[in-house]
Amino acid sequence: MNYKEVIESRYNRQNWQLLLHDIFGSKIKFWNHPSSVQTNSPFAKQAFWLGTITLSDEQTIAVYEVELADSVDIERNRRGIRDMLLTTWRNNGNAGAFMFCYRKNESVLRFSYVSESWKFADDGSYQKESTDTRRFTYLLGEGHRSRTAIQQFERLRDSGLSLKDLTKAFSVDAVSDMFFDGYKKQYENIIFYITGKRMVKVANKWEERLEGQPCETIMWQFARAVGGDLQSPTTEKAVRDYVKKLMGRLVFLQFLQKKGWLGVGIHDEWGSGDPEFIQNLFKDCPDKDHFVNKVLNLLFNDLNTERKDDLSKLSTLNSQLIKIPYLNGGLFEREADDEMEFPLPAKYMQSLLDFFASYNFTIDENDPDDAEVGVDPEMLGRIFENLLEDNKDKGAFYTPKEIVGYMCRESLIAYLQPSSGAFARKHRPTLERREDLRPRHWLRSLPDGLAERAIPLPYCLGRHQPAPSR
């Protein structure tokens, strides 16, 4: 069955039933007449129970269809959508639910898998950890990248179809592993073209071997910059560092363009930009072998330079006035290696950008219990920790968001304790439930003098707007 045709189209109940039947076979039963489900949620116009999946371990998953209310932002109201049928599937004895949430005459679909929290016990069994719910979700339909979803559904189809397999198939960690492996392969291919060397496994050990001819045009530039020759370790490390920086910039820009901040019309609002801006720049570039120097370096300079009205120098390339935000974060600061010619054959850049385009880059501020399945900004930390050389020797490690959240909660409680011990004791349970720490009723009720000093945690990539030009 062609999963792509179903997943990349507007929601159609019959087509999705055929797809699920292709995965679960006789384990799934759809009712001839779907039953209406009572919901008091303001998020839903109506909901239907379509059927039930009985997994290989006898756990059951309910399948629901929800037509969302007009006021719901289908791309952002994740928690409300997650919880609206929670009582229903739990009271029916299900271990979780599939939910197809859509609006008529709209092309986007939110598919969610919701379950209670399970974990591996010491004896290797899969046991319920708590009654807290976890939700893994995809934004699908016309205009949304589907490779991740297709691969996860195919992985599920080929699994043992137990609850453990279901949770593993939709795990964000699985997608992150898949993306990182592909990212590393793209990096290795570019390094092989420039240096002629690859890492080869010999007798269970990895060795670097010369397996091709180096690109002398690029290698000599780096050699002269570091005072080495074509084969010196310092030259090769300089090449590796530059390629990692280039790829790191490009993966960061995938999140930025997903947010609609790239290629915004000069009179348009931030957020209305081209979600495939980088890919389209490459497609329209007449000299693709020099895309880095002739196009990307212009973009990087824009991102690192304050400009009147944020007007981009790229406007001269595409004959329309566009704006690019000034980030001022150091990532795009111009360095000596940015002055070098970097003639990378088009096939390598095409492969890298196609790889990025096949994944869903999510900018939502996920928490461990509520995650959109895709590549989230935490991947930048994993790339930093695993690909940049000498990090561990220097003590540079990426701190996972769970640990950061814990540190922030405990710091806030410690800050409140001396001035308002009763307040801190009262609201500790709220903080320990891992709710985010943005201003809520409890923050507004801070004692006099504390409210003015309280600083909410950063909204990070999912909330900020670019600073206006001065």
Beta strands, then each sheet from edge to edge (+ up, - down):
strand 1: 28-36
strand 2: 44-54
strand 3: 60-68
strand 4: 96-102
strand 5: 108-120
strand 6: 126-141
strand 7: 197-202
strand 8: 205-210
strand 9: 264-265
strand 10: 322-323
strand 11: 370-372
sheet 1: 1+ 2- 3+ 4+ 5- 6+ 11+
sheet 2: 7+ 8-
sheet 3: 9+ 10-
end
